[in-house]
Amino acid sequence: MSLDSYLPVLLFILIGLVVGVAPQVLGYLLGPKRPDEAKNSPYECGFEAFEDARMKFDVRYYLIAILFILFDLEIAFLFPWAVALRDIGILGFIDMMIFLAILIAGFVYMWIKGALDWE
């Protein structure tokens, strides 16, 4: 094996590192460093940013986020199905209806169990 066969792989890794690391380093070096109360306040995480790491926090925010990602990804399967509907025929249509029935059953179960209730 010669170095020429590994050159594209090494070049790909080098460019990936530069693209991934260079903006972070430049932002750290050139960016302003003026923290204030608004920048240090909690954003959407639901708990203070600078407290004890072993404190209790509400997991409902994360549950809602995971459920959103789950159902969002499942709905993403509808787009290629809709494009290929003529090619896959009635069997593909029936399969997608079964898939949607399972997805709706999961959503109803989640709703009944109160996973979407925010108190």
Secondary structure, 3 states (H helix, E strand, C coil): CCHHHHHHHHHHHHHHHHHHHHHHHHHHHHCCCCCCHHHHCCCCCCCCCCCCCCCCCCCHHHHHHHHHHHHHHHHHCHHHHHHCHHHHHHHHHHHHHHHHHHHHHHHHHHHHHCCCCCC
